[in-house]
């Protein structure tokens, strides 16, 4: 009934327990529990927004990376670590 992944196991356990308690109290209602571990986007505009935000973040990160190496090598040159 329950797979080895804890993400899927807990909702199944809650469903089994809640429905068992409902049956003990002679209720005809049922409780359904489900899980979606990853957010599924069906909106293409949202996918484009996420892509462009990630791309701009990576470009800013890449622009700051080369000066970091240049400053690091200048510091090594000043202390004559070579």
Contact map, one row per residue, 1 for C-alpha under 8 A:
1110000000010000000000000000000000000000000000000000000000000000000000000000000000
1111000110011000000000000000000000000000000000000000000000000000000000000000000000
1111110110000000000000000000000000000000000000000000000000000000000000000000000000
0111110110000000000000000000000000000000000000000000000000000000000000000000000000
0011111110000000000000000000000000000000000000000000000000000000000000000000000000
0011111111000000000000000000000000000000000000000000000000000000000000000000000000
0000111111100000000000000000000000101000000000000000000000000000000000000000000000
0111111111110000000000000000000000100000000000000000000000000000000000000000000000
0111111111111000000000000000000000000000000000000000000000000000000000000000000000
0000011111111100000000000000000000000000000000000000000000000000000000000000000000
0000001111111110000000000000000011100000000000000000000000000000000000000000000000
1100000111111111000000000000000011000000000000000000000000000000000000000000000000
0100000011111111100000000000000000000000000000000000000000000000000000000000000000
0000000001111111110000000000000010000000000000000000000000000000000000000000000000
0000000000111111111000000000001110000000000000000000000000000000000000000000000000
0000000000011111111100000000000000000000000000000000000000000000000000000000000000
0000000000001111111110000000000000000000000000000000000000000000000000000000000000
0000000000000111111111000000001000000000000000000000000000000000000000000000000000
0000000000000011111111100000011000000000000000000000000000000000000000000000000000
0000000000000001111111110000000000000000000000000000000000000000000000000000000000
0000000000000000111111111000000000000000000000000000000000000000000000000000000000
0000000000000000011111111111110000000000000000000000000000000000000000000000000000
0000000000000000001111111111000000000000000000000000000000000000000000000000000000
0000000000000000000111111110000000000000000000000000000000000000000000000000000000
0000000000000000000011111110000000000000000000000000000000000000000000000000000000
0000000000000000000001111111000000000000000000000000000000000000000000000000000000
0000000000000000000001111111100000000000000000000000000000000000000000000000000000
0000000000000000000001100111110000000000000000000000000000000000000000000000000000
0000000000000000000001000011111000000000000000000000000000000000000000000000000000
0000000000000000001001000001111100000000000000000000000000000000000000000000000000
0000000000000010011000000000111110000000000000000000000000000000000000000000000000
0000000000000010000000000000011111000000000000000000000000000000000000000000000000
0000000000110110000000000000001111100000000000000000000000000000000000000000000000
0000000000110000000000000000000111110000000000000000000000000000000000000000000000
0000001100100000000000000000000011111000000000000000000000000000000000000000000000
0000000000000000000000000000000001111110000000000000000000000000000000000000000000
0000001000000000000000000000000000111110000000000000000000000000000000000000000000
0000000000000000000000000000000000011111000000000000000000000000000000000000000000
0000000000000000000000000000000000011111100000000000000000000000000000000000000000
0000000000000000000000000000000000000111110000000000000000000000000000000000000000
0000000000000000000000000000000000000011111101100000000000000000000000000000000000
0000000000000000000000000000000000000001111100000000000000000000000000000000000000
0000000000000000000000000000000000000000111111100000000000000000000000000000000000
0000000000000000000000000000000000000000111111110000000000000000000000000000000000
0000000000000000000000000000000000000000001111111000000000000000000000000000000000
0000000000000000000000000000000000000000101111111100000000000000000000000000000000
0000000000000000000000000000000000000000101111111110000000000000000000000000000000
0000000000000000000000000000000000000000000111111111000000000000000000000000000000
0000000000000000000000000000000000000000000011111111100000000000000000000000000000
0000000000000000000000000000000000000000000001111111110000000000000000000000000000
0000000000000000000000000000000000000000000000111111111000000000000000000000000000
0000000000000000000000000000000000000000000000011111111100000000000000000000000000
0000000000000000000000000000000000000000000000001111111110000000000000000000000000
0000000000000000000000000000000000000000000000000111111111000000000000000000000000
0000000000000000000000000000000000000000000000000011111111100000000000000000000000
0000000000000000000000000000000000000000000000000001111111110000000000000000000000
0000000000000000000000000000000000000000000000000000111111111000000000000000000000
0000000000000000000000000000000000000000000000000000011111111100000000000000000000
0000000000000000000000000000000000000000000000000000001111111110000000000000000000
0000000000000000000000000000000000000000000000000000000111111111000000000000000000
0000000000000000000000000000000000000000000000000000000011111111100000000000000000
0000000000000000000000000000000000000000000000000000000001111111110000000000000000
0000000000000000000000000000000000000000000000000000000000111111111000000000000000
0000000000000000000000000000000000000000000000000000000000011111111100000000000000
0000000000000000000000000000000000000000000000000000000000001111111110000000000000
0000000000000000000000000000000000000000000000000000000000000111111111000000000000
0000000000000000000000000000000000000000000000000000000000000011111111100000000000
0000000000000000000000000000000000000000000000000000000000000001111111110000000000
0000000000000000000000000000000000000000000000000000000000000000111111111000000000
0000000000000000000000000000000000000000000000000000000000000000011111111100000000
0000000000000000000000000000000000000000000000000000000000000000001111111110000000
0000000000000000000000000000000000000000000000000000000000000000000111111111000000
0000000000000000000000000000000000000000000000000000000000000000000011111111100000
0000000000000000000000000000000000000000000000000000000000000000000001111111110000
0000000000000000000000000000000000000000000000000000000000000000000000111111111000
0000000000000000000000000000000000000000000000000000000000000000000000011111111111
0000000000000000000000000000000000000000000000000000000000000000000000001111111111
0000000000000000000000000000000000000000000000000000000000000000000000000111111110
0000000000000000000000000000000000000000000000000000000000000000000000000011111110
0000000000000000000000000000000000000000000000000000000000000000000000000001111111
0000000000000000000000000000000000000000000000000000000000000000000000000001111111
0000000000000000000000000000000000000000000000000000000000000000000000000001100111
